[in-house]
Amino acid sequence: MRREIYDPARQRVPVRVWARAPPADALEQLVRLAGEPWAVDFVAGMADLHVAEGVAVGSVFATERTVVPRALGGDLGCGMAALRLSFAAGGRDAELLDRATLARLVDALDRAIPTGDAIHRGVGALVPDALLAAPLSTHALCRARDALCRRHLGTLGGGNHFLELDRDADGQVWLLVHSGSRGLGGAIAAHHLRVADAAREGGAGALAGLDAEAGAGAAYLGDLAFALAFARENRRALAQRATSVLAEVLQAELTIESIVELHHNFVARETWGGRPLWVHRKGAVHAPAGEAALIPGSMGTASYLVEGLGNPAAFGSCSHGAGRVLRRGEARAQVSPRALARAMKHVAYPEARARALVEEAPAAYREIGAVLEDQADLVVRRRRLEPLGVLKG
């Protein structure tokens, strides 16, 4: 499903939208993007499109020589990892996970992994030397790296970040991890937003751009590469800690049989239409033809492993999830802890935090099946993953 919007009085390029009922305020954000002087070819809105600060979640656009720091938000490198697990017992491993066992697993994960605003205390996490030695563009960012790396690596964060145990149709167990670059990514984003706004002609602006090939733009890309590497290592550390907890609680040897890993807040150099472009994706995934991607639902509904189609009409992209239909304040007002419990009756979760978790209730998100239908020309479904237990901050 795709519709196209083009108002020559406001846009330099058309807007293409895959969402069947896109919010008007998110559409307005896409139209503003399409009017910027650096936008080329088109601006795409994914099937999970929803409004956010600066640029809508689910936005994809490209430039020839410009990087736009505000287009990615603050959680640089946020993304997903999916690991298929195997127990020493073999067979249909999900059958070993009854509700009582799942509740114990979620409780053990909650005690072992810092969530929300929590970070590591004391010595902190063991950080790869390459991350500690990575060059950053300012002394202040280097100091932030040195101060935050050990405290933030292997921490989940809050909001929609999660650890989740799922099962597929074959009874195999999957671990899903959704997290990003934590405080380091936020520090990098904040610094470069200030630089971009100060450099914009006429003063601060919502979507200030930088020359990608020189000066501040090149510095941003270098620091972004560090944020992406830290986010990837953070998901790896979270998965490692989670599998250790699972092995301990289940008294079983776990092996990892396959991994899918991807970002959904990033800029990448890609060739489209025969020329190299800087493709920006905020809350969107690169889905090249034949490659695996992951589209999560809500914490009470299915997620899907999909195969990308590399559709050039969307710069080879797809949605990064189901997409919100209720803002957090709306969810708090409309969803009670009791309603959340009914929606989560088949999924173990930290029930003591139900009052906070109503923001992430299934009712706050689009129906995942409809989201997949809307992007049938972008991805093909390959495996349905049903949630068993979930940890959210």
Sequence and secondary structure as in RCSB ss.txt:
>XXXX:A:sequence
MRREIYDPARQRVPVRVWARAPPADALEQLVRLAGEPWAVDFVAGMADLHVAEGVAVGSVFATERTVVPRALGGD
LGCGMAALRLSFAAGGRDAELLDRATLARLVDALDRAIPTGDAIHRGVGALVPDALLAAPLSTHALCRARDALCR
RHLGTLGGGNHFLELDRDADGQVWLLVHSGSRGLGGAIAAHHLRVADAAREGGAGALAGLDAEAGAGAAYLGDLA
FALAFARENRRALAQRATSVLAEVLQAELTIESIVELHHNFVARETWGGRPLWVHRKGAVHAPAGEAALIPGSMG
TASYLVEGLGNPAAFGSCSHGAGRVLRRGEARAQVSPRALARAMKHVAYPEARARALVEEAPAAYREIGAVLEDQ
ADLVVRRRRLEPLGVLKG
>XXXX:A:secstr
  EEE  TTT SS EEE  SS  HHHHHHHHHHHTSTT EEEEEEEEEEE  SSS EEEEEEESSEE GGGG SS
TT EEEEEEEEETT S GGGG  HHHHHHHHHHHHHHS  TT    TT     HHHHT   SSHHHHHHHHHHHH
HHTT   STT EEEEEE TTS EEEEEEE  HHHHHHHHHHHHHHHHHHSTTS  TT  EETTSHHHHHHHHHHH
HHHHHHHHHHHHHHHHHHHHHHHHHTS EEEEEEEEEESEEEEEEEETTEEEEEEEESEEE  TT EEEE   TT
S EEEEEE   GGGTSEEESSS BSS HHHHHHH  HHHHHHHTTTSB  GGGHHHHGGG GGGB  HHHHHHHT
TTTEEEEEEEEEEEEEE 
